[in-house]
């Protein structure tokens, strides 16, 4: 399914900016918010725009209806999506259009599609919150796990659906999960493909906070508002340090930390934070 005159891309991915927070909402409730090719491209573009816009200081990714995101839905879309959610990568059969698969097609599809979406979240220079209202399956689960903070409704669940369809995880799942819960737990989730309820996901450390469904948007607004009021560049550098530390040895991590401090001390927010401490008053950060 691609955007149609009846339902434009702007309707399929809702976007508003409110008090410095960019709200990106998947809006295909009839398909549990499985993402099409063009939806994915719009989400990536909105995340890149958030990085470049000094007036955007936090991002929330949400979904409408009963699902957060059921994975990738490539039917009718151009190649480049990913197998997450059960749709075949590439065209309708993952081939070059002639019915015959060409070596390299699937890897190229994953790189250009699911991996780009997850990387866009990880690389966004603003803190990103996932507000998971319902099922997050396949690529949808990895989209949530890539976010900096994850809020989940009590009714939400996470499913590593790939094994159910004889597939290898994509969208960075084998990179993200071991770093979040360790290799044994990651293998358990990926080998069995069982649905993981939000409270269990919180106990494993995949979710920061579980709230009643009626409180999800309110809590997301509160958390995003706190982030938007914070020192934006310091948060961006902190995000980069934490993400990079998972792949670095101690010497590299310490060097990156020192470099980040050097860069951050050139910002107006850093000077304001120090001045506010000295003057015994709350800081007034402007994201600069």
ChimeraX attribute file (.defattr): number of C-alpha atoms within 10 A of each C-alpha:
attribute: neighborCount
match mode: 1-to-1
recipient: residues
	/A:1	14
	/A:2	19
	/A:3	17
	/A:4	9
	/A:5	7
	/A:6	7
	/A:7	11
	/A:8	11
	/A:9	16
	/A:10	13
	/A:11	15
	/A:12	22
	/A:13	24
	/A:14	17
	/A:15	17
	/A:16	9
	/A:17	15
	/A:18	12
	/A:19	14
	/A:20	20
	/A:21	24
	/A:22	25
	/A:23	22
	/A:24	21
	/A:25	21
	/A:26	27
	/A:27	25
	/A:28	22
	/A:29	16
	/A:30	11
	/A:31	16
	/A:32	22
	/A:33	29
	/A:34	30
	/A:35	29
	/A:36	23
	/A:37	23
	/A:38	19
	/A:39	25
	/A:40	21
	/A:41	16
	/A:42	20
	/A:43	22
	/A:44	19
	/A:45	14
	/A:46	20
	/A:47	24
	/A:48	17
	/A:49	15
	/A:50	23
	/A:51	21
	/A:52	13
	/A:53	12
	/A:54	15
	/A:55	18
	/A:56	20
	/A:57	31
	/A:58	30
	/A:59	31
	/A:60	22
	/A:61	24
	/A:62	27
	/A:63	26
	/A:64	20
	/A:65	15
	/A:66	17
	/A:67	27
	/A:68	34
	/A:69	33
	/A:70	25
	/A:71	32
	/A:72	29
	/A:73	25
	/A:74	28
	/A:75	18
	/A:76	13
	/A:77	18
	/A:78	15
	/A:79	24
	/A:80	25
	/A:81	35
	/A:82	32
	/A:83	29
	/A:84	33
	/A:85	26
	/A:86	22
	/A:87	20
	/A:88	21
	/A:89	27
	/A:90	27
	/A:91	22
	/A:92	17
	/A:93	15
	/A:94	21
	/A:95	18
	/A:96	15
	/A:97	12
	/A:98	8
	/A:99	11
	/A:100	10
	/A:101	14
	/A:102	12
	/A:103	10
	/A:104	8
	/A:105	17
	/A:106	22
	/A:107	14
	/A:108	16
	/A:109	21
	/A:110	22
	/A:111	17
	/A:112	15
	/A:113	24
	/A:114	27
	/A:115	21
	/A:116	19
	/A:117	26
	/A:118	24
	/A:119	15
	/A:120	20
	/A:121	25
	/A:122	21
	/A:123	18
	/A:124	24
	/A:125	26
	/A:126	31
	/A:127	26
	/A:128	27
	/A:129	26
	/A:130	24
	/A:131	25
	/A:132	34
	/A:133	28
	/A:134	26
	/A:135	28
	/A:136	31
	/A:137	29
	/A:138	30
	/A:139	34
	/A:140	28
	/A:141	25
	/A:142	30
	/A:143	27
	/A:144	29
	/A:145	25
	/A:146	25
	/A:147	22
	/A:148	18
	/A:149	20
	/A:150	23
	/A:151	27
	/A:152	32
	/A:153	23
	/A:154	20
	/A:155	18
	/A:156	26
	/A:157	24
	/A:158	29
	/A:159	25
	/A:160	27
	/A:161	28
	/A:162	22
	/A:163	17
	/A:164	14
	/A:165	13
	/A:166	9
	/A:167	13
	/A:168	14
	/A:169	20
	/A:170	22
	/A:171	29
	/A:172	21
	/A:173	24
	/A:174	16
	/A:175	14
	/A:176	16
	/A:177	21
	/A:178	14
	/A:179	14
	/A:180	16
	/A:181	15
	/A:182	12
	/A:183	14
	/A:184	11
	/A:185	14
	/A:186	19
	/A:187	15
	/A:188	12
	/A:189	19
	/A:190	22
	/A:191	15
	/A:192	14
	/A:193	19
	/A:194	16
	/A:195	18
	/A:196	17
	/A:197	18
	/A:198	26
	/A:199	20
	/A:200	15
	/A:201	20
	/A:202	17
	/A:203	11
	/A:204	14
	/A:205	13
	/A:206	20
	/A:207	21
	/A:208	14
	/A:209	19
	/A:210	22
	/A:211	19
	/A:212	13
	/A:213	16
	/A:214	11
	/A:215	14
	/A:216	21
	/A:217	19
	/A:218	12
	/A:219	18
	/A:220	23
	/A:221	19
	/A:222	12
	/A:223	16
	/A:224	25
	/A:225	18
	/A:226	12
	/A:227	21
	/A:228	25
	/A:229	18
	/A:230	20
	/A:231	23
	/A:232	26
	/A:233	24
	/A:234	21
	/A:235	20
	/A:236	19
	/A:237	20
	/A:238	18
	/A:239	20
	/A:240	18
	/A:241	17
	/A:242	12
	/A:243	15
	/A:244	14
	/A:245	16
	/A:246	10
	/A:247	11
	/A:248	13
	/A:249	10
	/A:250	10
	/A:251	9
	/A:252	13
	/A:253	17
	/A:254	14
	/A:255	10
	/A:256	18
	/A:257	18
	/A:258	12
	/A:259	12
	/A:260	18
	/A:261	14
	/A:262	11
	/A:263	13
	/A:264	20
	/A:265	14
	/A:266	11
	/A:267	16
	/A:268	15
	/A:269	22
	/A:270	21
	/A:271	14
	/A:272	17
	/A:273	18
	/A:274	13
	/A:275	14
	/A:276	14
	/A:277	11
	/A:278	9
	/A:279	10
	/A:280	9
	/A:281	10
	/A:282	11
	/A:283	19
	/A:284	13
	/A:285	17
	/A:286	17
	/A:287	21
	/A:288	14
